[in-house]
Amino acid sequence: MKLDRRTFVAGVAALAVAPRELFANPLGLPLAIQLYSVREQMKQDLDMALAGVAAAGYKEVESAALPKKSAKEIRAALDKAGLKCVSSHHGFADLNADLAGVFAYDAEIGSKFVICASPGHRDPSAKSASFSLDDWKFCAENFNRWAETAEKHGLKLGYHNHIHEFDMVDGTSPYELLLKECDPHRMTFEMDCGWVRVAKQDPIDLMRKHPFRFSMLHMKDFHMSAEAGPKVTELGKGDIDYRPVLAQARKNQHLLHVFAEQEAFDVPWQESLKIDADYMRRLR
């Protein structure tokens, strides 16, 4: 499905308003990070981990791998650190099991976006790690239904890719199937540009082909090696240049949030977060 800029902006612009002094990159967005980056630190000490995120200069976060605490406790910890949670990640199984509960929790911690970060099988007893085209169609059906419910909670549903969305199934790209089948007026996409590159795809090509479908990006960097495979590193230290990616986004997307994500550290974690933050600032 195609979406024109006017319709896209009307549907999501009200969800993200930030003061100019927080702007950190060419798209005029606050510095943001995916909390999966500090999952181990949050297990040890939530307040310490969030303080480290804030000390690196981040203002917004996307939740994932949160410790087992109530929404009230998480919101209090975020407020204490001076951080705003704008989006939250969940697996398909969690959303399918308790959609209302997930939406209520995410709304309480401040999220405006609920992002599904994995697919699901039509057959609930399936144990396979692979997904058929029918499974991907099942995902799209559920996403459309969940997105309608999300709107009633003041939320926007989205989907986050890894690499298997780009494995061809019966001659079809599952990612293209999702973009075709999901209602662009109700559902958004969060492109993980790093995983797109690992999957040997191009974020710029995807944006050119699908104008105004992506409202959020993940930025992570890799050393790309044909022999050893991709190895995570800090932003600006690997082989992905995000300047042309953001340049394309300015042309035909309306991004609301761009998150750094650091899945592993080459240096102490506080230093790693600062390297990523400094890279994002230099994109101005």
N, C-alpha and C positions, 0 to 999 in steps of 0.2 A: 504494500500500500504506500502511496506517495502522500507527503504532507507538505503543504505550503508554509512559508515562513510566518505569515500572518496568523494562521490557525495555531501553529506551534507556540508562538510567543504568547498569544492570548491564553493558552492553556496552562503555561508554566511560569510566566514572568512573575506572578504574584508570590511564587514560592521562595524566591531568593532576592533579598534586598540587603545590601551591605554598605556601610559607610566607606567613603573614598579612602580614608587613611589606612584601611586594611588591605587595599588592593596590592596584589603581589606579582601579577604577570600581565602579559599583553592583553588578555581578555578581561582585565579589570575584576579579578576574582580574589577573594581572601585566600591566604595560604592554608591548604587543607591536606590532611593525611588520613589514610585508612588505618584504623587501630589494630588491624591484624598484624601490622608492623611490630607492635609491642605486646603481642599476645602473651609471651612468656613473662615479661615484666609485669603485666596486669595480674597474672596469677600470683606473683610474689607480693605485690603491693600496688593496689590500684591507684592510690593517691600519688605515690612516687612516680609511677609510669605516666600518668596524665600530667604531672608537673614537669616531667622531662619533655613531653610533647610540647607543652606551652613554652618552656624555656628555649626550645629550638625556633620558636617564632610562629607556630601554627595557631590558627584561630578557629578553624572548623575541623571536625572529624567525621569519619564514617565508621559506624560501629561494626564489629565482628569479633568473634571469640571473646566476648565479654565474660568476666567471672560470674559465677552464680549468685547474683544479687538482685534485689528488687529494682524495678524501674525507678522508684523514689531514691534508692541509694545511689544508683548510677547517675541519675540527674544531679544529685547533690554533689557527687564527686566531680562531675563535669563543671558544674557551676563554681566549685571551689577552685578549680584549675583555670577558670576563665575561658573554657572551651564550649563551643556550640556544636551539638550533634545535628547534622543536617540530613543524614542518610544512614540506613542500616542494612546489613547483609544477612540473608538467611538461606538455608538450603531448601530445595523443593519439598523434601519430606516434612520439615518443620512447618512450612506454610500450609501444606496439605492437611496436616494433622490438627492445626489450631490457628486458622487464619485470623479469627477475631481476637484471639489472645495475643498473637504477634502484632497485629495492628495497634491494639491498645497499649502494649508495652512500648512500641516504637514511638507512638504519639506522645507518651508520657516523658520519654527521655529527650524529646524535641525534634525527632526526625520528621521530615516532610516527604522523604522518599523511602520506599521499601524495595530492596533489590533482591531478586532471586538469583543466586549465584551457582546454581546447579540444575541439571534436568532431572526428570523423573520418568519411571516406566508406567505404561498404561496398566500392566499387570502388576499389582502390588506385591506379588510373591516373587517377582523376577529378581534374580541375584546377579545378573550379568553386568559387567562394567561397560558394555556397549549398548547403544540405543538405536532402535530401528527408526525408519521414517515415521511410522505410526506413533512411536513414542514421542518423537519431536512434535508431531501434530497434536498429540494429547497435551503436551506442555503448552503449546500455543492456545489451545482451547481453554485450559485452566488459567493461563495468564490473562486472557481477555475477560474471563469471569471474575477473577481476583481483582483486576484493575478497576472494574466497575464498582466492586465493593470498597476498594481502597478510596475511591473518590468520595464515598459517603462518610468516610472517616477523615477527610481532609488530607489524604495521602496520595502519592503517585507511585504506581508500581513500575519497576524496571527490571531488565535482565542484564546480568554481567557475564561476559564470556571468559572461558579459559582457552584451551586449544582444541578440544575435541569437537567443538561446534563447527570446525573447519575440515573435519575428516569427511570426505565424500561418502554418502550412503546411497547406494543404488543410483549413482550419477547425480545426486542432489547434495548441495551444501546445507546442512542443518541450520547454519546461521542465516543464510538467505531465506530459508523456509520460514524461520521465526520472523524475520523482517517483513516478509510477505503476508503472513497469516495474523500477526498481532496488530490490533487496532491502533494506528498511530495517533488517534485523537485521545486515547486513554492511557496508552503505555509508552514508556520511553526505554532507551537502551543506554547502558553504561559500557563504553568500550575500554577494555583493558588493552592498551596499545602494546604493552610489552608482550603479552601472550599472543596477540595478533601477529607480531613479528616472529615469535618463536614458531608459530604455526605456518610460517612462510607466506604470510599475507601482508598487505600494506594498509595501515590505517587511513592514509590519504586516499587511496582508491575507494575504500569503503565509504568514506565521507562524501567523495565525489558522486558515487553511485546512489547514495541514500541521503539526500539533503534533509536537514532538520529532524533526523531521527535520533541523534545522540545528544543528550543533555548533560552527560557527565563523562569524564575520562579518568582512567588510572594511568599514572606514569610510573614505570619501573624500568630499570636498565639491566642489560645483559652483556656479557662478553659472548659473542656469537662464535662458536668454533665448530666446524664441520666434523672434527675428529672427537673432541671431548664433549660436544653438546653445549647448550647454553648454560652460563653460570651467572647467577644474580650478582650485581654489584650496585654501588651507589649511583644515583643520577649524575650523568656527565662523565662517569668513569668507564662506561662501556661503549657499545656500538650504536646506540639509538640516539639520534638527534631529534629533539622534540620541537625545534623551531619550525621546520616545514609542516609538522603535524598541526601545530597551533595556527600557523598561517592559513592552512586549509580550513580549519575550524572557523576562523573569522569570516571566511567567504560564504559558507553555506550550512553552518550549524549555529545553534544558540546555546552555548554551554553555560550551565549554572554552577557547576562545581568541577574542579580538577584536583584529584587526590594523588599525592605521592604515596607509593606503597613499597616498603622495603621488606622483602620476605626472608632475607638473611643478611647478616652483617659481615663486612670485611674488616671493620674497625669497631671499637666500643660503641654501643647502641646510641648513646647520646650524641656522639660525634657523627655517626651515620645519619641520624635525623637532621642534624644541622647541615651536613653536606647536601642532602636533598633539598632542604629549605633554601640554602644559598643558591643552588642551581635554579630553582623555580623563580627566585627573585631576579636572577640575571637574565631571565627570559624577557624582561621588560625592554 
